[in-house]
């Protein structure tokens, strides 16, 4: 059995459960995702101060969970808070949902945009694209209107608001793929994917795919067999 730890930097156990369900749905047979939730901080990260504080909380979660056996780690908040700290302390692959979704969206040199709800996180999201060397393909962010936490509490309103933002990424910015930028937006991202003619990237699923790919590479190098694929 392959064991994946998903760290939710948002202090919401309900959000962690949703994220774990999405990750497990993407996981191959023989792979199990377990969630851990940050204790400190807000239930939904919406600004740079909260994102920076979340890095410390993510490292705390890793230290508390590290006594168990893990084959890989997902940091499940857009902006990837604490990912470098965990990588410095873990001996297994560590993937962030912003990193993974940007890499997937940019495959084949596609131009990609981001639809999200958090105007105060525009700068650190752009910085993430810069650090990954993808700024030349990044078409920018389109935002929903209103308070992010209030919108996230209404799933139908959230989906429709994000749909409008996705359409703007395509029509106004020329995006060839659009990321739904936020861990707590994971369910909306899945719902939106069939509604558009360009790929709509769900970041938690993208992180799971990237991590499984890295683990397959590690197994190939070690001579160990890959996990069984899920049966239809």
C-alpha positions in Angstrom: 0.0 0.0 0.0 1.2 3.5 -0.9 0.4 6.1 1.8 0.0 9.8 0.9 -0.3 12.5 3.4 -2.4 15.5 2.4 -1.9 18.6 4.5 -4.6 21.2 4.5 -3.2 24.6 5.5 -6.7 25.9 6.0 -8.0 25.2 9.5 -11.1 23.4 8.4 -11.6 19.6 8.9 -14.6 19.7 6.5 -12.4 21.1 3.8 -9.8 18.5 4.5 -12.3 15.7 4.1 -13.4 17.2 0.8 -9.8 17.4 -0.4 -9.0 13.8 0.6 -12.1 12.5 -1.2 -10.9 14.3 -4.4 -7.4 13.0 -4.0 -8.5 9.4 -3.3 -10.8 9.5 -6.4 -7.7 10.3 -8.5 -5.4 7.7 -6.7 -4.6 4.4 -8.4 -5.5 1.2 -6.7 -3.2 0.4 -3.8 -2.8 4.1 -2.9 -4.5 5.7 0.1 -4.6 9.4 0.9 -4.9 10.5 4.6 -5.6 14.1 5.5 -4.3 16.3 8.3 -5.6 19.8 9.1 -3.7 22.9 10.3 -4.8 23.9 13.8 -3.8 27.6 13.7 -5.0 30.2 11.2 -8.3 30.8 9.4 -10.7 28.2 7.9 -9.9 29.7 4.5 -6.7 31.5 3.6 -7.6 34.7 1.7 -4.6 37.1 2.0 -0.7 37.2 2.0 -0.4 37.5 5.8 -2.5 34.3 6.3 -0.6 32.5 3.5 2.8 33.3 5.1 1.5 32.2 8.6 0.2 29.0 7.1 3.8 27.9 6.1 4.6 27.5 9.8 1.4 25.6 10.5 2.1 23.2 7.5 5.6 22.4 9.0 4.0 21.8 12.4 1.5 19.3 10.8 4.4 17.6 9.1 6.4 17.2 12.3 3.3 15.8 14.1 2.6 13.3 11.3 6.2 12.4 10.4 6.3 9.5 12.9 4.0 7.5 10.5 5.2 6.1 7.2 4.4 8.2 4.2 5.4 7.7 0.6 4.6 11.3 -0.5 3.0 14.6 0.7 0.6 17.0 -0.9 0.4 20.6 0.4 -3.2 21.5 -0.4 -3.5 25.3 -0.5 -3.0 27.4 -3.6 0.3 29.3 -3.1 1.9 26.1 -1.7 2.6 27.5 1.8 5.4 25.7 3.6 6.3 23.5 0.7 10.0 24.3 0.9 10.1 23.7 4.6 8.5 20.3 4.3 10.8 19.4 1.4 13.8 20.3 3.6 12.5 17.9 6.4 11.0 15.1 4.4 12.7 12.3 2.5 9.8 11.7 0.2 8.3 13.6 -2.7 6.4 16.7 -1.7 3.9 18.3 -4.2 2.0 21.6 -3.9 -1.4 22.1 -5.7 -0.4 25.4 -7.2 2.9 24.0 -8.5 1.2 20.8 -9.9 -1.7 22.6 -11.6 0.5 25.2 -13.2 2.8 22.5 -14.6 -0.1 20.5 -15.9 -1.9 23.6 -17.4 1.3 24.6 -19.2 1.9 21.3 -20.8 2.6 21.6 -24.5 3.4 25.3 -24.0 -0.3 26.1 -23.4 -1.1 29.6 -22.2 -2.9 29.3 -18.9 -5.0 31.5 -16.7 -6.3 31.2 -13.2 -9.9 31.7 -12.0 -10.2 32.3 -8.2 -11.9 34.1 -5.4 -9.1 35.8 -3.5 -7.9 39.2 -4.8 -5.4 39.6 -2.0 -3.5 36.5 -3.2 -2.9 37.7 -6.8 0.7 38.7 -6.1 1.9 35.5 -4.4 0.1 33.4 -7.1 1.9 35.3 -9.8 5.2 34.8 -7.9 4.6 31.1 -7.9 4.4 31.1 -11.7 7.6 33.1 -11.8 9.5 30.7 -9.5 8.4 27.8 -11.7 9.6 29.5 -14.8 6.1 29.7 -16.3 5.4 33.4 -16.3 5.8 33.6 -20.0 2.8 31.3 -20.4 0.7 32.8 -17.6 -2.2 35.0 -18.9 -3.2 36.2 -15.5 -6.0 35.9 -12.9 -9.7 36.5 -13.3 -11.6 37.0 -10.0 -15.1 36.5 -8.7 -16.9 39.3 -7.0 -17.7 39.6 -3.3 -16.3 38.2 0.0 -14.3 34.9 -0.7 -15.4 33.2 2.4 -19.1 34.0 1.9 -19.0 32.8 -1.7 -17.2 29.6 -0.8 -20.0 28.8 1.7 -22.6 28.7 -1.2 -21.5 25.9 -3.6 -23.9 26.8 -6.4 -23.1 30.5 -6.3 -19.4 29.7 -6.1 -19.6 27.4 -9.2 -21.4 30.0 -11.3 -19.1 32.9 -10.2 -16.1 30.8 -11.1 -17.6 29.8 -14.4 -17.8 33.5 -15.3 -14.2 34.0 -14.3 -13.1 31.0 -16.4 -14.9 32.3 -19.4 -13.1 35.7 -19.0 -9.8 33.9 -18.9 -10.6 32.3 -22.2 -12.3 35.1 -24.0 -10.3 38.1 -22.8 -6.9 36.7 -22.0 -6.6 33.9 -24.6 -6.0 31.2 -22.0 -5.8 27.7 -23.5 -6.2 26.1 -20.1 -7.7 27.5 -16.8 -6.8 26.5 -13.3 -9.4 26.9 -10.5 -7.1 28.5 -8.0 -7.8 27.2 -4.5 -7.8 24.1 -2.4 -11.2 24.9 -0.8 -12.5 25.3 -4.4 -11.8 21.7 -5.2 -15.3 20.5 -5.6 -16.3 23.5 -7.8 -13.2 22.7 -10.0 -14.4 19.2 -10.7 -17.9 20.5 -11.5 -16.6 23.1 -13.9 -14.3 20.9 -15.9 -17.0 19.5 -18.3 -18.5 22.9 -19.0 -15.7 24.3 -21.2 -13.9 23.6 -24.5 -10.5 24.1 -22.9 -9.0 22.1 -20.0 -10.2 23.3 -16.6 -7.6 22.1 -14.1 -8.6 20.9 -10.7 -5.5 21.5 -8.6 -5.9 18.7 -6.0 -6.3 16.1 -8.8 -3.3 17.6 -10.6 -1.2 17.3 -7.5 -2.2 13.7 -7.1 -1.3 12.9 -10.7 2.1 14.6 -10.4 2.9 12.9 -7.1 1.9 9.4 -8.5 4.1 10.1 -11.5 7.1 11.0 -9.2 6.5 7.8 -7.1 6.4 5.7 -10.3 9.8 7.2 -11.3 11.1 6.4 -7.8 9.9 2.8 -8.0 11.4 2.4 -11.5 14.8 3.6 -10.2 14.6 1.2 -7.2 13.3 -1.8 -9.2 10.0 -1.9 -7.2 6.8 -2.7 -9.1 4.3 0.3 -9.6 0.9 0.3 -7.9 -1.9 -1.5 -9.6 -4.0 0.7 -11.8 -7.7 1.1 -10.9 -10.1 -1.3 -12.6 -12.9 0.1 -14.6 
